[in-house]
Amino acid sequence: MQSFAIAPSILSADLARLGEEVESVLKAGADRIHFDVMDNHYVPNLSFGPQLCQALRDYGIKMPIDVHLMTKPVDNLISMFAKAGASSICFHPEASEHIDRSLHLIRDLGCQSGLVLNLATSLSILPYVLDKLDIILLMSVNPGFGGQEFEPSVLSKIKEARKLISNNGDKIRLAVDGGINLENIRTIAEAGADTFISGSAIFGSKDYPKIIKAYREALKDIEGY
Protein backbone atom coordinates (compact mmCIF):
# COMPACT_ATOMS: atom_id res chain seq x y z
CA MET A 1 0.00 0.00 0.00
CA GLN A 2 1.27 3.45 -0.90
CA SER A 3 1.53 6.08 1.81
CA PHE A 4 -1.03 8.86 1.74
CA ALA A 5 -0.28 11.88 -0.45
CA ILE A 6 -2.01 15.25 -0.56
CA ALA A 7 -1.82 16.99 -3.93
CA PRO A 8 -3.19 20.55 -4.15
CA SER A 9 -4.57 21.45 -7.57
CA ILE A 10 -3.22 24.76 -8.87
CA LEU A 11 -6.49 25.32 -10.73
CA SER A 12 -7.71 27.00 -7.53
CA ALA A 13 -4.50 28.89 -6.74
CA ASP A 14 -3.91 32.64 -7.10
CA LEU A 15 -2.37 32.57 -10.57
CA ALA A 16 -1.00 36.10 -10.24
CA ARG A 17 1.52 34.72 -7.75
CA LEU A 18 1.57 31.04 -8.63
CA GLY A 19 5.19 30.37 -7.68
CA GLU A 20 4.61 31.70 -4.18
CA GLU A 21 1.34 29.78 -3.85
CA VAL A 22 2.93 26.47 -4.81
CA GLU A 23 5.89 27.09 -2.54
CA SER A 24 3.54 27.90 0.33
CA VAL A 25 1.43 24.74 0.08
CA LEU A 26 4.52 22.58 -0.19
CA LYS A 27 6.00 24.21 2.91
CA ALA A 28 2.63 23.64 4.59
CA GLY A 29 3.00 19.89 4.09
CA ALA A 30 1.62 19.02 0.66
CA ASP A 31 3.35 16.10 -1.05
CA ARG A 32 2.84 16.87 -4.72
CA ILE A 33 1.38 19.49 -7.04
CA HIS A 34 -1.51 18.67 -9.36
CA PHE A 35 -1.37 20.48 -12.71
CA ASP A 36 -4.68 20.56 -14.63
CA VAL A 37 -4.36 20.98 -18.39
CA MET A 38 -7.59 21.82 -20.26
CA ASP A 39 -7.96 22.50 -23.98
CA ASN A 40 -11.54 23.81 -24.43
CA HIS A 41 -12.07 20.77 -26.65
CA TYR A 42 -12.02 17.60 -24.57
CA VAL A 43 -13.39 19.66 -21.67
CA PRO A 44 -15.25 23.02 -21.81
CA ASN A 45 -12.48 25.09 -20.25
CA LEU A 46 -8.99 26.35 -21.03
CA SER A 47 -6.12 26.36 -18.56
CA PHE A 48 -2.35 25.82 -18.51
CA GLY A 49 0.33 24.86 -20.99
CA PRO A 50 3.83 23.37 -20.63
CA GLN A 51 5.40 26.84 -20.32
CA LEU A 52 3.76 27.27 -16.92
CA CYS A 53 5.08 23.91 -15.77
CA GLN A 54 8.55 24.97 -16.88
CA ALA A 55 8.08 28.30 -15.08
CA LEU A 56 7.41 26.49 -11.80
CA ARG A 57 10.58 24.45 -12.23
CA ASP A 58 12.52 27.61 -13.06
CA TYR A 59 11.06 29.25 -9.96
CA GLY A 60 12.66 26.47 -7.93
CA ILE A 61 9.86 23.98 -7.30
CA LYS A 62 11.50 20.58 -6.78
CA MET A 63 8.56 18.50 -5.55
CA PRO A 64 6.67 16.19 -7.95
CA ILE A 65 4.38 17.87 -10.47
CA ASP A 66 1.57 15.56 -11.60
CA VAL A 67 0.20 16.65 -14.97
CA HIS A 68 -3.42 15.74 -15.74
CA LEU A 69 -4.14 16.11 -19.45
CA MET A 70 -7.79 16.93 -20.13
CA THR A 71 -6.94 17.31 -23.80
CA LYS A 72 -7.42 15.52 -27.08
CA PRO A 73 -5.10 14.37 -28.62
CA VAL A 74 -2.41 13.80 -26.00
CA ASP A 75 0.88 12.60 -27.50
CA ASN A 76 2.35 15.97 -28.51
CA LEU A 77 1.54 17.44 -25.10
CA ILE A 78 3.04 14.40 -23.38
CA SER A 79 6.35 15.19 -25.03
CA MET A 80 6.14 18.90 -24.23
CA PHE A 81 5.24 18.41 -20.57
CA ALA A 82 7.93 15.79 -20.07
CA LYS A 83 10.47 18.29 -21.40
CA ALA A 84 8.96 21.02 -19.18
CA GLY A 85 9.60 19.06 -15.98
CA ALA A 86 6.51 16.94 -15.30
CA SER A 87 7.04 14.09 -12.85
CA SER A 88 3.99 12.12 -13.95
CA ILE A 89 1.54 12.48 -16.81
CA CYS A 90 -2.01 11.10 -16.80
CA PHE A 91 -4.53 11.19 -19.62
CA HIS A 92 -8.08 10.04 -20.32
CA PRO A 93 -8.30 6.86 -22.43
CA GLU A 94 -10.99 8.45 -24.62
CA ALA A 95 -8.43 11.08 -25.66
CA SER A 96 -5.82 8.73 -27.15
CA GLU A 97 -6.08 6.79 -30.38
CA HIS A 98 -3.55 4.25 -29.02
CA ILE A 99 -3.62 4.06 -25.23
CA ASP A 100 -0.79 1.56 -24.90
CA ARG A 101 1.45 3.63 -27.16
CA SER A 102 0.74 6.82 -25.22
CA LEU A 103 1.57 5.11 -21.92
CA HIS A 104 4.82 3.81 -23.40
CA LEU A 105 5.65 7.32 -24.59
CA ILE A 106 5.24 8.76 -21.10
CA ARG A 107 7.58 6.20 -19.57
CA ASP A 108 10.08 6.43 -22.42
CA LEU A 109 10.34 10.17 -21.66
CA GLY A 110 11.19 9.45 -18.02
CA CYS A 111 7.85 10.24 -16.35
CA GLN A 112 5.43 8.11 -14.37
CA SER A 113 2.34 7.19 -16.36
CA GLY A 114 -1.33 7.11 -15.52
CA LEU A 115 -4.89 6.88 -16.77
CA VAL A 116 -7.80 9.08 -15.68
CA LEU A 117 -11.28 7.59 -15.58
CA ASN A 118 -14.36 9.81 -15.70
CA LEU A 119 -17.42 9.11 -13.59
CA ALA A 120 -19.07 7.04 -16.31
CA THR A 121 -15.87 5.40 -17.60
CA SER A 122 -15.55 1.72 -16.71
CA LEU A 123 -12.51 0.16 -15.02
CA SER A 124 -12.60 -2.59 -17.65
CA ILE A 125 -9.65 -1.18 -19.60
CA LEU A 126 -7.25 -1.34 -16.65
CA PRO A 127 -6.31 -5.05 -16.59
CA TYR A 128 -4.85 -4.71 -20.08
CA VAL A 129 -2.43 -1.91 -19.14
CA LEU A 130 -1.70 -2.39 -15.42
CA ASP A 131 1.95 -3.20 -16.14
CA LYS A 132 2.33 0.24 -17.72
CA LEU A 133 0.59 2.25 -14.98
CA ASP A 134 2.04 4.09 -12.00
CA ILE A 135 -1.17 6.00 -11.23
CA ILE A 136 -4.90 5.40 -11.60
CA LEU A 137 -6.84 8.65 -11.20
CA LEU A 138 -10.58 8.43 -10.62
CA MET A 139 -12.62 11.54 -11.24
CA SER A 140 -15.25 12.19 -8.57
CA VAL A 141 -16.69 15.11 -10.57
CA ASN A 142 -17.05 15.75 -14.29
CA PRO A 143 -13.74 17.19 -15.50
CA GLY A 144 -13.33 20.78 -16.60
CA PHE A 145 -14.04 22.99 -13.60
CA GLY A 146 -12.90 23.34 -10.00
CA GLY A 147 -15.15 23.76 -6.99
CA GLN A 148 -17.61 20.95 -7.78
CA GLU A 149 -19.15 18.64 -5.18
CA PHE A 150 -17.87 15.09 -4.67
CA GLU A 151 -20.04 12.42 -6.29
CA PRO A 152 -20.58 9.67 -3.67
CA SER A 153 -21.27 6.97 -6.27
CA VAL A 154 -17.54 6.89 -7.05
CA LEU A 155 -16.82 5.25 -3.67
CA SER A 156 -17.76 1.80 -4.99
CA LYS A 157 -15.48 2.40 -7.98
CA ILE A 158 -12.60 3.31 -5.64
CA LYS A 159 -13.11 0.03 -3.76
CA GLU A 160 -13.13 -1.95 -7.01
CA ALA A 161 -9.97 -0.20 -8.25
CA ARG A 162 -8.21 -0.82 -4.92
CA LYS A 163 -9.01 -4.53 -5.14
CA LEU A 164 -7.59 -4.63 -8.67
CA ILE A 165 -4.40 -2.88 -7.53
CA SER A 166 -4.01 -5.09 -4.45
CA ASN A 167 -4.31 -8.21 -6.58
CA ASN A 168 -1.42 -6.96 -8.70
CA GLY A 169 1.16 -6.00 -6.08
CA ASP A 170 0.03 -2.64 -4.66
CA LYS A 171 2.58 -0.62 -6.67
CA ILE A 172 0.10 1.72 -8.36
CA ARG A 173 -1.13 4.92 -6.76
CA LEU A 174 -4.90 5.34 -6.56
CA ALA A 175 -5.79 9.02 -6.77
CA VAL A 176 -9.16 10.73 -6.54
CA ASP A 177 -9.89 14.18 -7.94
CA GLY A 178 -12.94 16.36 -7.34
CA GLY A 179 -14.77 17.77 -4.35
CA ILE A 180 -12.39 16.41 -1.71
CA ASN A 181 -12.61 18.24 1.60
CA LEU A 182 -12.22 17.71 5.33
CA GLU A 183 -15.68 16.17 5.61
CA ASN A 184 -15.14 13.37 3.09
CA ILE A 185 -11.39 12.66 2.85
CA ARG A 186 -11.47 9.89 5.45
CA THR A 187 -14.37 8.12 3.74
CA ILE A 188 -12.53 8.31 0.43
CA ALA A 189 -9.38 6.89 2.04
CA GLU A 190 -11.32 4.09 3.70
CA ALA A 191 -12.67 3.14 0.27
CA GLY A 192 -9.08 2.65 -0.90
CA ALA A 193 -7.64 5.92 -2.25
CA ASP A 194 -4.13 6.94 -1.24
CA THR A 195 -3.69 10.20 -3.16
CA PHE A 196 -6.06 13.12 -2.67
CA ILE A 197 -6.28 15.96 -5.18
CA SER A 198 -7.82 18.99 -3.57
CA GLY A 199 -8.03 22.47 -5.04
CA SER A 200 -10.55 24.92 -3.68
CA ALA A 201 -10.66 23.35 -0.19
CA ILE A 202 -6.92 24.01 0.21
CA PHE A 203 -6.31 27.18 -1.78
CA GLY A 204 -9.60 28.61 -0.55
CA SER A 205 -8.33 28.28 3.01
CA LYS A 206 -6.51 31.21 4.60
CA ASP A 207 -4.25 28.83 6.52
CA TYR A 208 -2.58 26.18 4.34
CA PRO A 209 -0.70 24.45 7.20
CA LYS A 210 -3.91 24.22 9.23
CA ILE A 211 -6.01 22.61 6.48
CA ILE A 212 -3.29 20.18 5.42
CA LYS A 213 -2.66 19.19 9.04
CA ALA A 214 -6.40 18.66 9.45
CA TYR A 215 -6.39 16.40 6.38
CA ARG A 216 -3.62 14.30 7.89
CA GLU A 217 -5.43 14.09 11.21
CA ALA A 218 -8.52 12.84 9.39
CA LEU A 219 -6.43 10.09 7.77
CA LYS A 220 -4.93 8.76 11.01
CA ASP A 221 -5.38 5.16 12.10
CA ILE A 222 -7.21 3.95 9.02
CA GLU A 223 -7.32 0.17 9.11
CA GLY A 224 -5.11 -1.52 6.53
CA TYR A 225 -2.90 1.54 5.88
Order of alpha helices (4+ residues) and beta strands (2+ residues): beta-alpha-beta-alpha-beta-alpha-beta-alpha-beta-beta-alpha-beta-alpha-beta-alpha-alpha
